[in-house]
Amino acid sequence: MQVKVEGYGWNRYDGKQKKTVTLNYLNWAAPQRYTDDAYIRVCRDKGSLNPDNCSTTKHYQR
């Protein structure tokens, strides 16, 4: 899972293969915690030599 807020790069949260993983992360930078404009996408890591497969980016805005 990758998440991005305005002014920052993509944050990556890795899961485990064939497991259910809950995502309960908190970023300590104030602009990341209190934003109402965020982007999210799900990616499949194919290793270091192959590019990742990512879903379309969803934009959430309050």
PDBQT receptor file of N, H, CA, C and O in Angstrom, charges set to zero:
ATOM      1  N   MET A   1       0.850  -1.151   0.000  1.00  0.00    +0.000 N 
ATOM      2  CA  MET A   1       0.000   0.000   0.000  1.00  0.00    +0.000 C 
ATOM      3  C   MET A   1       0.903   1.224   0.000  1.00  0.00    +0.000 C 
ATOM      4  O   MET A   1       1.904   1.256   0.716  1.00  0.00    +0.000 OA
ATOM      5  N   GLN A   2       0.569   2.203  -0.775  1.00  0.00    +0.000 N 
ATOM      6  H   GLN A   2      -0.244   2.177  -1.357  1.00  0.00    +0.000 HD
ATOM      7  CA  GLN A   2       1.305   3.452  -0.813  1.00  0.00    +0.000 C 
ATOM      8  C   GLN A   2       0.337   4.609  -0.611  1.00  0.00    +0.000 C 
ATOM      9  O   GLN A   2      -0.755   4.635  -1.179  1.00  0.00    +0.000 OA
ATOM     10  N   VAL A   3       0.760   5.562   0.207  1.00  0.00    +0.000 N 
ATOM     11  H   VAL A   3       1.647   5.540   0.668  1.00  0.00    +0.000 HD
ATOM     12  CA  VAL A   3      -0.070   6.716   0.542  1.00  0.00    +0.000 C 
ATOM     13  C   VAL A   3       0.763   7.982   0.346  1.00  0.00    +0.000 C 
ATOM     14  O   VAL A   3       1.953   8.009   0.660  1.00  0.00    +0.000 OA
ATOM     15  N   LYS A   4       0.127   9.024  -0.173  1.00  0.00    +0.000 N 
ATOM     16  H   LYS A   4      -0.840   9.003  -0.428  1.00  0.00    +0.000 HD
ATOM     17  CA  LYS A   4       0.830  10.283  -0.402  1.00  0.00    +0.000 C 
ATOM     18  C   LYS A   4      -0.072  11.438   0.011  1.00  0.00    +0.000 C 
ATOM     19  O   LYS A   4      -1.264  11.452  -0.295  1.00  0.00    +0.000 OA
ATOM     20  N   VAL A   5       0.510  12.399   0.705  1.00  0.00    +0.000 N 
ATOM     21  H   VAL A   5       1.478  12.388   0.953  1.00  0.00    +0.000 HD
ATOM     22  CA  VAL A   5      -0.196  13.646   0.997  1.00  0.00    +0.000 C 
ATOM     23  C   VAL A   5       0.549  14.780   0.301  1.00  0.00    +0.000 C 
ATOM     24  O   VAL A   5       1.723  14.647  -0.046  1.00  0.00    +0.000 OA
ATOM     25  N   GLU A   6      -0.141  15.883   0.105  1.00  0.00    +0.000 N 
ATOM     26  H   GLU A   6      -1.095  15.991   0.386  1.00  0.00    +0.000 HD
ATOM     27  CA  GLU A   6       0.425  16.994  -0.651  1.00  0.00    +0.000 C 
ATOM     28  C   GLU A   6       1.709  17.507  -0.004  1.00  0.00    +0.000 C 
ATOM     29  O   GLU A   6       1.748  17.768   1.198  1.00  0.00    +0.000 OA
ATOM     30  N   GLY A   7       2.745  17.646  -0.805  1.00  0.00    +0.000 N 
ATOM     31  H   GLY A   7       2.713  17.434  -1.782  1.00  0.00    +0.000 HD
ATOM     32  CA  GLY A   7       4.022  18.159  -0.319  1.00  0.00    +0.000 C 
ATOM     33  C   GLY A   7       4.995  17.089   0.129  1.00  0.00    +0.000 C 
ATOM     34  O   GLY A   7       6.133  17.409   0.472  1.00  0.00    +0.000 OA
ATOM     35  N   TYR A   8       4.588  15.825   0.138  1.00  0.00    +0.000 N 
ATOM     36  H   TYR A   8       3.664  15.565  -0.141  1.00  0.00    +0.000 HD
ATOM     37  CA  TYR A   8       5.440  14.717   0.570  1.00  0.00    +0.000 C 
ATOM     38  C   TYR A   8       5.459  13.644  -0.495  1.00  0.00    +0.000 C 
ATOM     39  O   TYR A   8       4.579  13.596  -1.355  1.00  0.00    +0.000 OA
ATOM     40  N   GLY A   9       6.461  12.784  -0.439  1.00  0.00    +0.000 N 
ATOM     41  H   GLY A   9       7.175  12.824   0.259  1.00  0.00    +0.000 HD
ATOM     42  CA  GLY A   9       6.558  11.666  -1.362  1.00  0.00    +0.000 C 
ATOM     43  C   GLY A   9       5.664  10.518  -0.926  1.00  0.00    +0.000 C 
ATOM     44  O   GLY A   9       4.938  10.625   0.063  1.00  0.00    +0.000 OA
ATOM     45  N   TRP A  10       5.720   9.430  -1.663  1.00  0.00    +0.000 N 
ATOM     46  H   TRP A  10       6.310   9.343  -2.466  1.00  0.00    +0.000 HD
ATOM     47  CA  TRP A  10       4.915   8.257  -1.345  1.00  0.00    +0.000 C 
ATOM     48  C   TRP A  10       5.470   7.547  -0.121  1.00  0.00    +0.000 C 
ATOM     49  O   TRP A  10       6.675   7.309  -0.032  1.00  0.00    +0.000 OA
ATOM     50  N   ASN A  11       4.602   7.209   0.820  1.00  0.00    +0.000 N 
ATOM     51  H   ASN A  11       3.624   7.403   0.748  1.00  0.00    +0.000 HD
ATOM     52  CA  ASN A  11       4.950   6.353   1.963  1.00  0.00    +0.000 C 
ATOM     53  C   ASN A  11       4.509   4.946   1.626  1.00  0.00    +0.000 C 
ATOM     54  O   ASN A  11       3.402   4.730   1.132  1.00  0.00    +0.000 OA
ATOM     55  N   ARG A  12       5.383   3.991   1.895  1.00  0.00    +0.000 N 
ATOM     56  H   ARG A  12       6.282   4.166   2.296  1.00  0.00    +0.000 HD
ATOM     57  CA  ARG A  12       5.118   2.605   1.531  1.00  0.00    +0.000 C 
ATOM     58  C   ARG A  12       4.923   1.775   2.787  1.00  0.00    +0.000 C 
ATOM     59  O   ARG A  12       5.712   1.856   3.728  1.00  0.00    +0.000 OA
ATOM     60  N   TYR A  13       3.860   0.972   2.794  1.00  0.00    +0.000 N 
ATOM     61  H   TYR A  13       3.218   0.906   2.030  1.00  0.00    +0.000 HD
ATOM     62  CA  TYR A  13       3.552   0.082   3.911  1.00  0.00    +0.000 C 
ATOM     63  C   TYR A  13       3.466  -1.331   3.361  1.00  0.00    +0.000 C 
ATOM     64  O   TYR A  13       2.541  -1.659   2.617  1.00  0.00    +0.000 OA
ATOM     65  N   ASP A  14       4.429  -2.164   3.727  1.00  0.00    +0.000 N 
ATOM     66  H   ASP A  14       5.180  -1.898   4.331  1.00  0.00    +0.000 HD
ATOM     67  CA  ASP A  14       4.512  -3.516   3.186  1.00  0.00    +0.000 C 
ATOM     68  C   ASP A  14       3.646  -4.489   3.984  1.00  0.00    +0.000 C 
ATOM     69  O   ASP A  14       3.478  -4.351   5.195  1.00  0.00    +0.000 OA
ATOM     70  N   GLY A  15       3.109  -5.464   3.281  1.00  0.00    +0.000 N 
ATOM     71  H   GLY A  15       3.245  -5.577   2.297  1.00  0.00    +0.000 HD
ATOM     72  CA  GLY A  15       2.331  -6.535   3.887  1.00  0.00    +0.000 C 
ATOM     73  C   GLY A  15       3.080  -7.851   3.750  1.00  0.00    +0.000 C 
ATOM     74  O   GLY A  15       4.265  -7.867   3.413  1.00  0.00    +0.000 OA
ATOM     75  N   LYS A  16       2.390  -8.946   4.009  1.00  0.00    +0.000 N 
ATOM     76  H   LYS A  16       1.428  -8.932   4.282  1.00  0.00    +0.000 HD
ATOM     77  CA  LYS A  16       2.978 -10.277   3.868  1.00  0.00    +0.000 C 
ATOM     78  C   LYS A  16       2.155 -11.063   2.861  1.00  0.00    +0.000 C 
ATOM     79  O   LYS A  16       0.934 -10.926   2.778  1.00  0.00    +0.000 OA
ATOM     80  N   GLN A  17       2.856 -11.886   2.102  1.00  0.00    +0.000 N 
ATOM     81  H   GLN A  17       3.848 -11.997   2.169  1.00  0.00    +0.000 HD
ATOM     82  CA  GLN A  17       2.208 -12.641   1.049  1.00  0.00    +0.000 C 
ATOM     83  C   GLN A  17       1.253 -13.675   1.640  1.00  0.00    +0.000 C 
ATOM     84  O   GLN A  17       1.592 -14.376   2.594  1.00  0.00    +0.000 OA
ATOM     85  N   LYS A  18       0.054 -13.760   1.060  1.00  0.00    +0.000 N 
ATOM     86  H   LYS A  18      -0.221 -13.191   0.285  1.00  0.00    +0.000 HD
ATOM     87  CA  LYS A  18      -0.989 -14.711   1.445  1.00  0.00    +0.000 C 
ATOM     88  C   LYS A  18      -1.424 -14.566   2.901  1.00  0.00    +0.000 C 
ATOM     89  O   LYS A  18      -1.834 -15.546   3.523  1.00  0.00    +0.000 OA
ATOM     90  N   LYS A  19      -1.339 -13.359   3.448  1.00  0.00    +0.000 N 
ATOM     91  H   LYS A  19      -1.005 -12.563   2.943  1.00  0.00    +0.000 HD
ATOM     92  CA  LYS A  19      -1.767 -13.092   4.827  1.00  0.00    +0.000 C 
ATOM     93  C   LYS A  19      -2.643 -11.848   4.831  1.00  0.00    +0.000 C 
ATOM     94  O   LYS A  19      -2.496 -10.974   3.977  1.00  0.00    +0.000 OA
ATOM     95  N   THR A  20      -3.550 -11.772   5.790  1.00  0.00    +0.000 N 
ATOM     96  H   THR A  20      -3.670 -12.482   6.484  1.00  0.00    +0.000 HD
ATOM     97  CA  THR A  20      -4.322 -10.557   6.002  1.00  0.00    +0.000 C 
ATOM     98  C   THR A  20      -3.511  -9.641   6.900  1.00  0.00    +0.000 C 
ATOM     99  O   THR A  20      -3.068 -10.051   7.972  1.00  0.00    +0.000 OA
ATOM    100  N   VAL A  21      -3.316  -8.411   6.470  1.00  0.00    +0.000 N 
ATOM    101  H   VAL A  21      -3.677  -8.078   5.598  1.00  0.00    +0.000 HD
ATOM    102  CA  VAL A  21      -2.500  -7.464   7.225  1.00  0.00    +0.000 C 
ATOM    103  C   VAL A  21      -3.341  -6.230   7.510  1.00  0.00    +0.000 C 
ATOM    104  O   VAL A  21      -3.898  -5.623   6.595  1.00  0.00    +0.000 OA
ATOM    105  N   THR A  22      -3.430  -5.862   8.785  1.00  0.00    +0.000 N 
ATOM    106  H   THR A  22      -2.978  -6.356   9.528  1.00  0.00    +0.000 HD
ATOM    107  CA  THR A  22      -4.126  -4.627   9.127  1.00  0.00    +0.000 C 
ATOM    108  C   THR A  22      -3.140  -3.470   9.010  1.00  0.00    +0.000 C 
ATOM    109  O   THR A  22      -1.976  -3.590   9.393  1.00  0.00    +0.000 OA
ATOM    110  N   LEU A  23      -3.608  -2.375   8.487  1.00  0.00    +0.000 N 
ATOM    111  H   LEU A  23      -4.553  -2.278   8.175  1.00  0.00    +0.000 HD
ATOM    112  CA  LEU A  23      -2.768  -1.193   8.335  1.00  0.00    +0.000 C 
ATOM    113  C   LEU A  23      -3.200  -0.172   9.373  1.00  0.00    +0.000 C 
ATOM    114  O   LEU A  23      -4.232   0.483   9.229  1.00  0.00    +0.000 OA
ATOM    115  N   ASN A  24      -2.411  -0.047  10.400  1.00  0.00    +0.000 N 
ATOM    116  H   ASN A  24      -1.572  -0.578  10.517  1.00  0.00    +0.000 HD
ATOM    117  CA  ASN A  24      -2.698   0.897  11.472  1.00  0.00    +0.000 C 
ATOM    118  C   ASN A  24      -1.421   1.682  11.731  1.00  0.00    +0.000 C 
ATOM    119  O   ASN A  24      -0.740   1.453  12.731  1.00  0.00    +0.000 OA
ATOM    120  N   TYR A  25      -1.096   2.601  10.840  1.00  0.00    +0.000 N 
ATOM    121  H   TYR A  25      -1.649   2.787  10.028  1.00  0.00    +0.000 HD
ATOM    122  CA  TYR A  25       0.141   3.360  10.919  1.00  0.00    +0.000 C 
ATOM    123  C   TYR A  25      -0.173   4.821  11.194  1.00  0.00    +0.000 C 
ATOM    124  O   TYR A  25      -1.233   5.323  10.820  1.00  0.00    +0.000 OA
ATOM    125  N   LEU A  26       0.755   5.493  11.848  1.00  0.00    +0.000 N 
ATOM    126  H   LEU A  26       1.616   5.086  12.152  1.00  0.00    +0.000 HD
ATOM    127  CA  LEU A  26       0.607   6.911  12.144  1.00  0.00    +0.000 C 
ATOM    128  C   LEU A  26       1.887   7.615  11.751  1.00  0.00    +0.000 C 
ATOM    129  O   LEU A  26       2.972   7.238  12.196  1.00  0.00    +0.000 OA
ATOM    130  N   ASN A  27       1.766   8.632  10.922  1.00  0.00    +0.000 N 
ATOM    131  H   ASN A  27       0.886   8.938  10.561  1.00  0.00    +0.000 HD
ATOM    132  CA  ASN A  27       2.912   9.450  10.551  1.00  0.00    +0.000 C 
ATOM    133  C   ASN A  27       2.965  10.646  11.485  1.00  0.00    +0.000 C 
ATOM    134  O   ASN A  27       1.937  11.260  11.772  1.00  0.00    +0.000 OA
ATOM    135  N   TRP A  28       4.146  10.974  11.956  1.00  0.00    +0.000 N 
ATOM    136  H   TRP A  28       4.980  10.474  11.723  1.00  0.00    +0.000 HD
ATOM    137  CA  TRP A  28       4.277  11.999  12.981  1.00  0.00    +0.000 C 
ATOM    138  C   TRP A  28       4.422  13.408  12.438  1.00  0.00    +0.000 C 
ATOM    139  O   TRP A  28       4.330  14.362  13.211  1.00  0.00    +0.000 OA
ATOM    140  N   ALA A  29       4.643  13.578  11.157  1.00  0.00    +0.000 N 
ATOM    141  H   ALA A  29       4.718  12.803  10.529  1.00  0.00    +0.000 HD
ATOM    142  CA  ALA A  29       4.714  14.925  10.585  1.00  0.00    +0.000 C 
ATOM    143  C   ALA A  29       3.305  15.518  10.569  1.00  0.00    +0.000 C 
ATOM    144  O   ALA A  29       2.374  14.903  10.048  1.00  0.00    +0.000 OA
ATOM    145  N   ALA A  30       3.156  16.695  11.131  1.00  0.00    +0.000 N 
ATOM    146  H   ALA A  30       3.912  17.195  11.554  1.00  0.00    +0.000 HD
ATOM    147  CA  ALA A  30       1.829  17.318  11.270  1.00  0.00    +0.000 C 
ATOM    148  C   ALA A  30       1.079  17.454   9.944  1.00  0.00    +0.000 C 
ATOM    149  O   ALA A  30      -0.118  17.169   9.908  1.00  0.00    +0.000 OA
ATOM    150  N   PRO A  31       1.729  17.879   8.847  1.00  0.00    +0.000 N 
ATOM    151  CA  PRO A  31       0.981  17.981   7.589  1.00  0.00    +0.000 C 
ATOM    152  C   PRO A  31       0.448  16.634   7.097  1.00  0.00    +0.000 C 
ATOM    153  O   PRO A  31      -0.572  16.589   6.410  1.00  0.00    +0.000 OA
ATOM    154  N   GLN A  32       1.127  15.540   7.442  1.00  0.00    +0.000 N 
ATOM    155  H   GLN A  32       1.955  15.576   8.000  1.00  0.00    +0.000 HD
ATOM    156  CA  GLN A  32       0.656  14.224   7.038  1.00  0.00    +0.000 C 
ATOM    157  C   GLN A  32      -0.487  13.742   7.928  1.00  0.00    +0.000 C 
ATOM    158  O   GLN A  32      -1.366  13.016   7.463  1.00  0.00    +0.000 OA
ATOM    159  N   ARG A  33      -0.485  14.132   9.188  1.00  0.00    +0.000 N 
ATOM    160  H   ARG A  33       0.229  14.721   9.566  1.00  0.00    +0.000 HD
ATOM    161  CA  ARG A  33      -1.523  13.674  10.112  1.00  0.00    +0.000 C 
ATOM    162  C   ARG A  33      -2.819  14.443   9.951  1.00  0.00    +0.000 C 
ATOM    163  O   ARG A  33      -3.896  13.868  10.105  1.00  0.00    +0.000 OA
ATOM    164  N   TYR A  34      -2.742  15.719   9.646  1.00  0.00    +0.000 N 
ATOM    165  H   TYR A  34      -1.866  16.186   9.521  1.00  0.00    +0.000 HD
ATOM    166  CA  TYR A  34      -3.929  16.568   9.613  1.00  0.00    +0.000 C 
ATOM    167  C   TYR A  34      -4.180  17.109   8.221  1.00  0.00    +0.000 C 
ATOM    168  O   TYR A  34      -4.289  18.319   8.026  1.00  0.00    +0.000 OA
ATOM    169  N   THR A  35      -4.268  16.228   7.270  1.00  0.00    +0.000 N 
ATOM    170  H   THR A  35      -4.180  15.245   7.428  1.00  0.00    +0.000 HD
ATOM    171  CA  THR A  35      -4.521  16.647   5.898  1.00  0.00    +0.000 C 
ATOM    172  C   THR A  35      -5.933  16.256   5.494  1.00  0.00    +0.000 C 
ATOM    173  O   THR A  35      -6.502  15.315   6.048  1.00  0.00    +0.000 OA
ATOM    174  N   ASP A  36      -6.486  16.955   4.553  1.00  0.00    +0.000 N 
ATOM    175  H   ASP A  36      -6.024  17.719   4.103  1.00  0.00    +0.000 HD
ATOM    176  CA  ASP A  36      -7.772  16.553   3.999  1.00  0.00    +0.000 C 
ATOM    177  C   ASP A  36      -7.647  16.358   2.490  1.00  0.00    +0.000 C 
ATOM    178  O   ASP A  36      -8.622  16.487   1.750  1.00  0.00    +0.000 OA
ATOM    179  N   ASP A  37      -6.428  16.043   2.050  1.00  0.00    +0.000 N 
ATOM    180  H   ASP A  37      -5.636  15.938   2.652  1.00  0.00    +0.000 HD
ATOM    181  CA  ASP A  37      -6.138  15.824   0.640  1.00  0.00    +0.000 C 
ATOM    182  C   ASP A  37      -5.082  14.727   0.546  1.00  0.00    +0.000 C 
ATOM    183  O   ASP A  37      -3.910  14.978   0.827  1.00  0.00    +0.000 OA
ATOM    184  N   ALA A  38      -5.477  13.514   0.157  1.00  0.00    +0.000 N 
ATOM    185  H   ALA A  38      -6.429  13.310  -0.072  1.00  0.00    +0.000 HD
ATOM    186  CA  ALA A  38      -4.545  12.380   0.149  1.00  0.00    +0.000 C 
ATOM    187  C   ALA A  38      -4.761  11.510  -1.086  1.00  0.00    +0.000 C 
ATOM    188  O   ALA A  38      -5.833  11.512  -1.690  1.00  0.00    +0.000 OA
ATOM    189  N   TYR A  39      -3.727  10.778  -1.440  1.00  0.00    +0.000 N 
ATOM    190  H   TYR A  39      -2.856  10.777  -0.950  1.00  0.00    +0.000 HD
ATOM    191  CA  TYR A  39      -3.757   9.841  -2.555  1.00  0.00    +0.000 C 
ATOM    192  C   TYR A  39      -3.365   8.471  -2.029  1.00  0.00    +0.000 C 
ATOM    193  O   TYR A  39      -2.529   8.362  -1.132  1.00  0.00    +0.000 OA
ATOM    194  N   ILE A  40      -3.970   7.416  -2.589  1.00  0.00    +0.000 N 
ATOM    195  H   ILE A  40      -4.649   7.504  -3.318  1.00  0.00    +0.000 HD
ATOM    196  CA  ILE A  40      -3.686   6.056  -2.126  1.00  0.00    +0.000 C 
ATOM    197  C   ILE A  40      -3.683   5.118  -3.327  1.00  0.00    +0.000 C 
ATOM    198  O   ILE A  40      -4.460   5.289  -4.267  1.00  0.00    +0.000 OA
ATOM    199  N   ARG A  41      -2.799   4.128  -3.282  1.00  0.00    +0.000 N 
ATOM    200  H   ARG A  41      -2.168   3.990  -2.519  1.00  0.00    +0.000 HD
ATOM    201  CA  ARG A  41      -2.766   3.096  -4.319  1.00  0.00    +0.000 C 
ATOM    202  C   ARG A  41      -2.207   1.811  -3.718  1.00  0.00    +0.000 C 
ATOM    203  O   ARG A  41      -1.474   1.834  -2.730  1.00  0.00    +0.000 OA
ATOM    204  N   VAL A  42      -2.568   0.704  -4.331  1.00  0.00    +0.000 N 
ATOM    205  H   VAL A  42      -3.163   0.685  -5.134  1.00  0.00    +0.000 HD
ATOM    206  CA  VAL A  42      -2.102  -0.612  -3.898  1.00  0.00    +0.000 C 
ATOM    207  C   VAL A  42      -1.131  -1.114  -4.955  1.00  0.00    +0.000 C 
ATOM    208  O   VAL A  42      -1.420  -1.064  -6.150  1.00  0.00    +0.000 OA
ATOM    209  N   CYS A  43       0.032  -1.601  -4.502  1.00  0.00    +0.000 N 
ATOM    210  H   CYS A  43       0.266  -1.642  -3.531  1.00  0.00    +0.000 HD
ATOM    211  CA  CYS A  43       1.054  -2.066  -5.437  1.00  0.00    +0.000 C 
ATOM    212  C   CYS A  43       1.490  -3.484  -5.106  1.00  0.00    +0.000 C 
ATOM    213  O   CYS A  43       1.448  -3.912  -3.953  1.00  0.00    +0.000 OA
ATOM    214  N   ARG A  44       1.907  -4.200  -6.137  1.00  0.00    +0.000 N 
ATOM    215  H   ARG A  44       1.941  -3.851  -7.074  1.00  0.00    +0.000 HD
ATOM    216  CA  ARG A  44       2.480  -5.526  -5.970  1.00  0.00    +0.000 C 
ATOM    217  C   ARG A  44       3.974  -5.421  -6.254  1.00  0.00    +0.000 C 
ATOM    218  O   ARG A  44       4.378  -5.047  -7.355  1.00  0.00    +0.000 OA
ATOM    219  N   ASP A  45       4.779  -5.747  -5.271  1.00  0.00    +0.000 N 
ATOM    220  H   ASP A  45       4.451  -6.050  -4.377  1.00  0.00    +0.000 HD
ATOM    221  CA  ASP A  45       6.232  -5.682  -5.400  1.00  0.00    +0.000 C 
ATOM    222  C   ASP A  45       6.712  -6.902  -6.167  1.00  0.00    +0.000 C 
ATOM    223  O   ASP A  45       6.504  -8.036  -5.734  1.00  0.00    +0.000 OA
ATOM    224  N   LYS A  46       7.349  -6.672  -7.296  1.00  0.00    +0.000 N 
ATOM    225  H   LYS A  46       7.518  -5.751  -7.647  1.00  0.00    +0.000 HD
ATOM    226  CA  LYS A  46       7.821  -7.775  -8.135  1.00  0.00    +0.000 C 
ATOM    227  C   LYS A  46       9.333  -7.981  -8.027  1.00  0.00    +0.000 C 
ATOM    228  O   LYS A  46       9.930  -8.645  -8.874  1.00  0.00    +0.000 OA
ATOM    229  N   GLY A  47       9.947  -7.420  -6.998  1.00  0.00    +0.000 N 
ATOM    230  H   GLY A  47       9.462  -6.880  -6.310  1.00  0.00    +0.000 HD
ATOM    231  CA  GLY A  47      11.379  -7.583  -6.825  1.00  0.00    +0.000 C 
ATOM    232  C   GLY A  47      12.134  -6.360  -7.289  1.00  0.00    +0.000 C 
ATOM    233  O   GLY A  47      11.554  -5.409  -7.812  1.00  0.00    +0.000 OA
ATOM    234  N   SER A  48      13.444  -6.400  -7.088  1.00  0.00    +0.000 N 
ATOM    235  H   SER A  48      13.916  -7.173  -6.662  1.00  0.00    +0.000 HD
ATOM    236  CA  SER A  48      14.253  -5.222  -7.371  1.00  0.00    +0.000 C 
ATOM    237  C   SER A  48      14.508  -5.001  -8.864  1.00  0.00    +0.000 C 
ATOM    238  O   SER A  48      14.777  -3.873  -9.278  1.00  0.00    +0.000 OA
ATOM    239  N   LEU A  49      14.429  -6.047  -9.671  1.00  0.00    +0.000 N 
ATOM    240  H   LEU A  49      14.210  -6.963  -9.336  1.00  0.00    +0.000 HD
ATOM    241  CA  LEU A  49      14.734  -5.896 -11.092  1.00  0.00    +0.000 C 
ATOM    242  C   LEU A  49      13.509  -5.599 -11.943  1.00  0.00    +0.000 C 
ATOM    243  O   LEU A  49      13.650  -5.149 -13.080  1.00  0.00    +0.000 OA
ATOM    244  N   ASN A  50      12.322  -5.836 -11.424  1.00  0.00    +0.000 N 
ATOM    245  H   ASN A  50      12.208  -6.201 -10.500  1.00  0.00    +0.000 HD
ATOM    246  CA  ASN A  50      11.089  -5.619 -12.183  1.00  0.00    +0.000 C 
ATOM    247  C   ASN A  50      10.303  -4.462 -11.578  1.00  0.00    +0.000 C 
ATOM    248  O   ASN A  50      10.320  -4.273 -10.361  1.00  0.00    +0.000 OA
ATOM    249  N   PRO A  51       9.623  -3.695 -12.403  1.00  0.00    +0.000 N 
ATOM    250  CA  PRO A  51       8.814  -2.606 -11.846  1.00  0.00    +0.000 C 
ATOM    251  C   PRO A  51       7.585  -3.149 -11.114  1.00  0.00    +0.000 C 
ATOM    252  O   PRO A  51       7.080  -4.224 -11.437  1.00  0.00    +0.000 OA
ATOM    253  N   ASP A  52       7.113  -2.387 -10.124  1.00  0.00    +0.000 N 
ATOM    254  H   ASP A  52       7.523  -1.513  -9.862  1.00  0.00    +0.000 HD
ATOM    255  CA  ASP A  52       5.932  -2.768  -9.369  1.00  0.00    +0.000 C 
ATOM    256  C   ASP A  52       4.682  -2.602 -10.228  1.00  0.00    +0.000 C 
ATOM    257  O   ASP A  52       4.630  -1.742 -11.107  1.00  0.00    +0.000 OA
ATOM    258  N   ASN A  53       3.680  -3.432  -9.962  1.00  0.00    +0.000 N 
ATOM    259  H   ASN A  53       3.723  -4.131  -9.247  1.00  0.00    +0.000 HD
ATOM    260  CA  ASN A  53       2.361  -3.262 -10.563  1.00  0.00    +0.000 C 
ATOM    261  C   ASN A  53       1.518  -2.496  -9.565  1.00  0.00    +0.000 C 
ATOM    262  O   ASN A  53       1.362  -2.943  -8.429  1.00  0.00    +0.000 OA
ATOM    263  N   CYS A  54       0.969  -1.358  -9.953  1.00  0.00    +0.000 N 
ATOM    264  H   CYS A  54       1.095  -0.995 -10.876  1.00  0.00    +0.000 HD
ATOM    265  CA  CYS A  54       0.166  -0.542  -9.041  1.00  0.00    +0.000 C 
ATOM    266  C   CYS A  54      -1.229  -0.331  -9.609  1.00  0.00    +0.000 C 
ATOM    267  O   CYS A  54      -1.420  -0.258 -10.823  1.00  0.00    +0.000 OA
ATOM    268  N   SER A  55      -2.198  -0.235  -8.708  1.00  0.00    +0.000 N 
ATOM    269  H   SER A  55      -2.043  -0.294  -7.722  1.00  0.00    +0.000 HD
ATOM    270  CA  SER A  55      -3.561   0.080  -9.110  1.00  0.00    +0.000 C 
ATOM    271  C   SER A  55      -3.629   1.559  -9.505  1.00  0.00    +0.000 C 
ATOM    272  O   SER A  55      -2.661   2.304  -9.347  1.00  0.00    +0.000 OA
ATOM    273  N   THR A  56      -4.758   1.955 -10.006  1.00  0.00    +0.000 N 
ATOM    274  H   THR A  56      -5.544   1.351 -10.134  1.00  0.00    +0.000 HD
ATOM    275  CA  THR A  56      -4.927   3.385 -10.294  1.00  0.00    +0.000 C 
ATOM    276  C   THR A  56      -4.932   4.151  -8.989  1.00  0.00    +0.000 C 
ATOM    277  O   THR A  56      -5.379   3.631  -7.967  1.00  0.00    +0.000 OA
ATOM    278  N   THR A  57      -4.450   5.360  -9.009  1.00  0.00    +0.000 N 
ATOM    279  H   THR A  57      -4.087   5.782  -9.840  1.00  0.00    +0.000 HD
ATOM    280  CA  THR A  57      -4.354   6.185  -7.810  1.00  0.00    +0.000 C 
ATOM    281  C   THR A  57      -5.708   6.801  -7.506  1.00  0.00    +0.000 C 
ATOM    282  O   THR A  57      -6.332   7.422  -8.367  1.00  0.00    +0.000 OA
ATOM    283  N   LYS A  58      -6.154   6.621  -6.267  1.00  0.00    +0.000 N 
ATOM    284  H   LYS A  58      -5.648   6.117  -5.567  1.00  0.00    +0.000 HD
ATOM    285  CA  LYS A  58      -7.415   7.203  -5.812  1.00  0.00    +0.000 C 
ATOM    286  C   LYS A  58      -7.129   8.475  -5.047  1.00  0.00    +0.000 C 
ATOM    287  O   LYS A  58      -6.195   8.522  -4.246  1.00  0.00    +0.000 OA
ATOM    288  N   HIS A  59      -7.915   9.503  -5.281  1.00  0.00    +0.000 N 
ATOM    289  H   HIS A  59      -8.673   9.465  -5.932  1.00  0.00    +0.000 HD
ATOM    290  CA  HIS A  59      -7.737  10.801  -4.636  1.00  0.00    +0.000 C 
ATOM    291  C   HIS A  59      -8.876  10.999  -3.636  1.00  0.00    +0.000 C 
ATOM    292  O   HIS A  59     -10.051  10.964  -4.003  1.00  0.00    +0.000 OA
ATOM    293  N   TYR A  60      -8.515  11.208  -2.375  1.00  0.00    +0.000 N 
ATOM    294  H   TYR A  60      -7.561  11.236  -2.077  1.00  0.00    +0.000 HD
ATOM    295  CA  TYR A  60      -9.500  11.466  -1.336  1.00  0.00    +0.000 C 
ATOM    296  C   TYR A  60      -9.360  12.889  -0.870  1.00  0.00    +0.000 C 
ATOM    297  O   TYR A  60      -8.267  13.340  -0.527  1.00  0.00    +0.000 OA
ATOM    298  N   GLN A  61     -10.469  13.596  -0.858  1.00  0.00    +0.000 N 
ATOM    299  H   GLN A  61     -11.357  13.229  -1.137  1.00  0.00    +0.000 HD
ATOM    300  CA  GLN A  61     -10.449  14.997  -0.450  1.00  0.00    +0.000 C 
ATOM    301  C   GLN A  61     -11.699  15.278   0.365  1.00  0.00    +0.000 C 
ATOM    302  O   GLN A  61     -12.807  14.900  -0.016  1.00  0.00    +0.000 OA
ATOM    303  N   ARG A  62     -11.508  15.934   1.467  1.00  0.00    +0.000 N 
ATOM    304  H   ARG A  62     -10.608  16.241   1.777  1.00  0.00    +0.000 HD
ATOM    305  CA  ARG A  62     -12.620  16.255   2.341  1.00  0.00    +0.000 C 
ATOM    306  C   ARG A  62     -13.268  17.541   1.963  1.00  0.00    +0.000 C 
ATOM    307  O   ARG A  62     -14.231  17.959   2.606  1.00  0.00    +0.000 OA
TER     308      ARG A  62
